[in-house]
Amino acid sequence: MVKEDYKGIWVFAEQEQGILSPTVFELLAKSHDLKAKLGGSDEVTAVLLGSDVRGLAGRLFEYGAENVIIAEHANLAEYSTRPYANVLAGLAEKYKPSIFLLPASPTGRDVAPRVMCKLLTGLTADAIDLDVDEDGTFVQTTPNFGGNILSHIAIPERRPQMVTVHPKVFSPLAPVSGATGRIITETVEVEADSAYQVLESTPRVFAGKPIAESDVLVAGGRGIKTEEDLAMLGELAELIGGQVACARPLVDCGWLPHEKQIGQSGTTVKPKFVINFAISGSVQYLSGMQDSKCIVSVNHTKGAPIYDVSHYGAVEDYAKLLPAIIDEIKARKQA
């Protein structure tokens, strides 16, 4: 393998039932940032698989794709691991991208390691940042050891350099209506996976608005002592028009479902306002909410890591402050 033969930045344009994942637009935006830092010669290409998905190319161009590779086949209509992995690996072998970005979604996490193995390259999983260092090396950042440390990873020899990236860590570009680019149509032969069959697909039902879509969040962490205190978080969330969220310990103890968890192993969020109660701030948690527009934190420990990303904070026992906040809001609503 000759590294110099590999050029360009690819983004896997993940779609389901004709709807593109929002993370795709975020990765297209970041690709342009990487392109500039790498010298400006790498083209940004979206790779679109499916059946009857050609109409999505225009939207990819609007959000920054310069090229769109389209591979359509009836056996790609529903996601299936082996067919998708075979097609993506075949396209990568043909076009030789230098960097290949995929969403850290269930689909991206499933297909990326299989493509990596077929291409005999490297893969960084669940990255929360991408950059180019002073030597021109593409570097990926990901939390490790339960979110207690950040690892900076490079793939110096093998190509393409593959990464799955958490949603909502980058902001998409403003769409340019009517933008166009080059469409590359690939004719692919795809064998159905005889060991895999989609029997039924149903939309996921959330209790309330998904936390990733909520503008206001009230989050609790390991320091929440009782389910009664957790109910107070729900009361505050209702008063200020938000949703309850949490750090991983409240999910582990069964008090809240996984869909409410913020963090590397949960959901990445970017609300307009989030207030954290009894959350110390592990790297795992911070990576999931540090880009929120306004962060308020209440923790009894002075110097807790959560304060490093907070705009406002109170060093106080939440059990004393939370009821007072609720009472004050109720009083003002009645005034």
C-alpha positions in Angstrom: 0.0 0.0 0.0 1.3 3.4 -1.0 -0.2 6.1 1.3 0.3 8.8 -1.4 -2.2 7.0 -3.6 -5.0 7.8 -1.1 -6.8 11.1 -1.5 -10.0 12.7 -0.3 -12.3 12.7 2.7 -15.4 10.4 2.6 -18.5 10.6 4.7 -20.9 7.6 5.0 -24.3 9.2 4.1 -26.3 7.0 6.5 -30.0 7.0 5.7 -33.0 5.1 6.8 -36.2 4.9 4.8 -35.0 7.8 2.7 -34.1 10.1 5.7 -30.5 11.1 6.1 -29.0 11.0 9.6 -28.4 14.6 10.9 -24.9 13.4 11.9 -24.0 13.2 8.2 -24.4 17.0 7.8 -22.2 17.5 10.9 -19.5 15.2 9.4 -19.6 17.0 6.0 -19.0 20.3 7.9 -16.1 18.9 9.8 -14.7 17.4 6.6 -14.3 20.9 5.1 -12.4 22.0 8.3 -10.1 19.0 7.9 -9.7 19.7 4.2 -8.5 23.2 4.9 -6.0 22.1 7.5 -4.7 19.4 5.2 -3.9 21.8 2.4 -7.2 22.1 0.6 -6.7 19.4 -2.1 -8.8 16.7 -0.6 -12.3 16.6 -2.0 -15.3 15.9 0.3 -17.4 13.0 -0.9 -20.6 11.5 0.5 -21.1 7.8 -0.1 -24.8 7.0 -0.4 -26.1 3.4 -0.3 -29.7 2.2 -0.6 -32.5 1.7 -3.1 -34.1 4.6 -4.8 -32.1 7.1 -2.8 -30.7 9.3 -5.7 -33.0 12.1 -4.7 -31.0 12.6 -1.5 -27.9 13.7 -3.4 -29.2 17.3 -3.6 -29.5 17.6 0.1 -25.9 16.3 0.5 -24.7 18.9 -1.9 -26.5 21.6 0.1 -24.7 20.6 3.2 -21.2 20.6 1.8 -20.6 17.4 -0.3 -18.6 18.1 -3.4 -19.1 14.6 -4.8 -21.8 12.0 -4.1 -21.1 8.3 -4.8 -24.4 6.5 -5.2 -24.7 2.7 -5.1 -28.3 1.5 -5.4 -29.6 -2.1 -5.3 -32.7 -3.8 -4.0 -30.6 -5.7 -1.5 -29.4 -2.4 0.0 -33.0 -1.1 0.7 -32.7 -2.2 4.3 -29.5 -2.1 6.2 -27.8 -5.4 6.4 -24.3 -5.8 7.8 -22.5 -7.9 5.2 -24.0 -6.4 2.0 -23.3 -2.9 3.3 -19.8 -3.8 4.4 -18.9 -5.5 1.1 -20.1 -2.5 -1.0 -18.4 0.1 1.2 -15.1 -1.8 1.2 -15.3 -2.4 -2.6 -15.8 1.3 -3.2 -13.0 2.3 -0.9 -10.6 -0.1 -2.6 -11.6 1.4 -6.0 -11.4 5.1 -5.1 -8.8 5.0 -2.2 -10.0 7.8 0.2 -7.5 8.9 2.8 -10.1 9.5 5.5 -13.4 7.8 6.0 -15.9 9.2 8.5 -19.0 7.4 9.7 -21.6 8.3 12.3 -21.2 6.5 15.7 -24.8 5.3 15.3 -25.9 1.6 15.7 -25.4 1.3 11.9 -22.1 3.0 11.8 -20.8 1.1 14.8 -21.9 -2.1 13.2 -20.5 -1.7 9.7 -17.3 0.3 10.4 -15.2 -2.5 12.0 -16.2 -4.9 9.3 -15.1 -2.5 6.6 -11.9 -1.9 8.5 -11.1 -5.6 8.6 -11.7 -6.0 4.9 -9.4 -3.0 4.1 -6.8 -4.0 6.7 -6.7 -0.5 8.1 -7.3 1.2 11.4 -10.4 2.5 13.1 -11.0 4.9 15.9 -14.4 4.4 17.6 -16.7 7.0 19.1 -14.5 10.0 18.5 -15.5 13.3 20.0 -13.1 15.5 18.1 -11.1 15.4 14.9 -8.1 17.6 14.1 -4.8 17.9 12.2 -1.7 18.5 14.3 1.3 20.7 13.5 2.9 17.8 11.5 -0.1 17.4 9.3 -1.2 14.2 11.0 -4.9 13.5 11.2 -5.7 13.0 14.9 -8.9 11.6 16.5 -9.9 12.1 20.1 -11.9 9.6 22.1 -12.7 9.0 25.8 -11.3 5.8 27.3 -11.3 3.9 30.6 -14.9 4.8 31.5 -14.5 8.3 30.3 -11.7 9.1 32.8 -9.0 10.0 30.1 -8.9 11.3 26.6 -6.9 9.4 24.0 -5.5 11.1 20.9 -5.2 8.5 18.2 -3.5 8.6 14.8 -3.3 5.9 12.0 0.1 6.7 10.5 0.5 4.0 8.0 -2.7 2.3 6.9 -5.4 3.9 4.7 -8.1 4.9 4.7 -8.0 6.4 8.2 -11.5 5.3 9.6 -13.4 7.0 12.4 -16.9 6.7 13.8 -17.9 10.1 15.3 -20.4 10.9 18.0 -23.5 12.9 17.0 -23.8 16.6 17.9 -20.1 17.2 18.5 -19.8 19.3 15.4 -22.2 21.9 13.9 -23.4 21.5 10.3 -22.8 24.2 7.7 -25.7 26.5 6.8 -27.3 24.8 3.8 -26.8 26.4 0.4 -30.1 26.0 -1.6 -29.5 24.7 -5.1 -25.9 23.7 -4.5 -24.7 21.1 -6.9 -21.7 18.8 -7.3 -20.5 15.7 -9.1 -22.7 12.5 -8.9 -20.8 9.3 -9.4 -23.1 6.3 -10.1 -21.8 2.9 -9.2 -23.4 -0.3 -10.5 -23.0 -2.9 -7.8 -23.9 -6.5 -7.5 -25.1 -7.2 -4.0 -25.9 -10.6 -2.7 -28.6 -10.7 0.0 -27.5 -12.0 3.4 -29.2 -15.4 3.8 -28.6 -15.3 7.5 -30.3 -11.9 8.0 -33.8 -10.8 7.4 -35.7 -7.7 8.5 -39.0 -8.9 9.8 -40.4 -5.6 11.1 -39.4 -2.0 11.6 -41.2 0.3 14.1 -40.4 3.9 15.1 -38.9 4.2 18.6 -41.3 5.6 21.1 -39.9 8.1 23.7 -41.5 9.1 27.0 -41.7 12.8 26.2 -39.4 14.6 23.7 -36.1 12.8 23.1 -33.4 14.6 25.1 -31.4 15.2 21.9 -34.2 17.4 20.6 -35.0 19.2 23.9 -33.9 22.9 24.3 -34.0 22.6 28.1 -32.7 19.7 30.2 -32.6 19.0 34.0 -30.0 16.4 34.6 -29.2 14.4 37.7 -26.1 12.3 38.6 -24.6 9.8 41.1 -25.2 12.2 44.0 -29.0 12.0 43.7 -29.9 10.1 46.8 -33.5 8.9 46.4 -36.2 8.5 43.8 -38.2 11.2 45.6 -35.3 13.6 44.9 -35.4 12.4 41.3 -39.1 13.2 41.2 -38.1 16.8 42.2 -36.0 17.0 39.1 -39.0 16.0 37.0 -41.0 18.7 38.8 -38.4 21.4 38.0 -38.2 20.2 34.4 -42.0 20.5 34.0 -41.9 24.0 35.5 -39.3 25.3 33.0 -40.6 23.4 30.0 -37.8 20.8 29.8 -37.0 17.2 30.0 -35.3 15.1 32.7 -31.9 13.6 31.8 -29.1 11.9 33.7 -25.6 10.6 34.0 -25.0 6.9 33.7 -25.3 5.9 37.4 -29.0 6.7 37.4 -29.5 4.4 34.5 -27.3 1.7 36.1 -29.5 1.7 39.2 -32.6 1.4 37.1 -34.1 4.8 38.0 -34.2 6.1 34.5 -34.1 4.5 31.0 -31.0 4.6 28.8 -32.7 7.0 26.4 -32.4 9.6 29.2 -28.6 9.2 29.6 -26.2 11.9 28.5 -22.7 11.0 27.6 -20.3 8.9 25.5 -22.3 5.7 26.0 -25.6 7.6 26.0 -26.8 10.6 24.0 -24.9 13.7 23.0 -27.0 16.8 23.5 -26.7 20.6 22.6 -29.6 22.2 24.5 -30.0 25.9 24.9 -30.0 25.4 28.7 -29.0 22.5 30.9 -28.9 22.4 34.7 -26.9 19.6 36.4 -27.6 18.4 39.9 -25.1 16.2 41.8 -23.0 15.5 38.7 -19.3 15.6 39.3 -18.4 15.7 35.6 -16.6 12.6 34.2 -15.0 13.0 30.8 -17.7 10.5 29.6 -20.5 12.8 30.7 -18.8 16.1 29.7 -18.3 14.9 26.2 -22.0 14.5 25.8 -23.1 18.0 26.8 -20.1 20.4 26.9 -21.3 22.3 23.8 -24.6 23.3 25.4 -25.3 27.0 25.0 -25.8 27.6 28.8 -24.7 25.2 31.5 -25.6 25.6 35.1 -24.3 23.1 37.7 -25.0 22.4 41.4 -22.5 20.2 43.2 -21.4 20.2 46.8 -17.7 19.7 45.9 -15.7 22.8 45.1 -13.5 22.2 42.1 -15.6 19.4 40.6 -14.8 18.9 36.9 -18.4 19.8 35.9 -17.5 23.5 36.7 -14.8 23.5 34.0 -17.5 23.6 31.3 -20.2 25.4 33.3 -21.2 29.0 32.7 -22.7 29.3 36.2 -22.4 27.1 39.3 -23.4 26.7 42.9 -21.3 24.8 45.4 -24.2 23.6 47.5 -26.1 20.4 48.5 -28.7 20.0 45.8 -31.2 18.7 48.4 -31.2 22.2 49.9 -31.1 24.2 46.7 -33.4 22.3 44.5 -36.6 22.7 46.6 -35.8 26.4 47.0 -35.5 26.8 43.2 -38.8 25.0 42.7 -40.6 27.2 45.3 -39.1 30.4 43.8 -40.3 29.5 40.3 -43.8 28.6 41.6 -44.0 31.9 43.5 -43.0 33.9 40.4 -45.5 32.0 38.2 -48.3 32.9 40.7 -47.3 36.5 41.1 
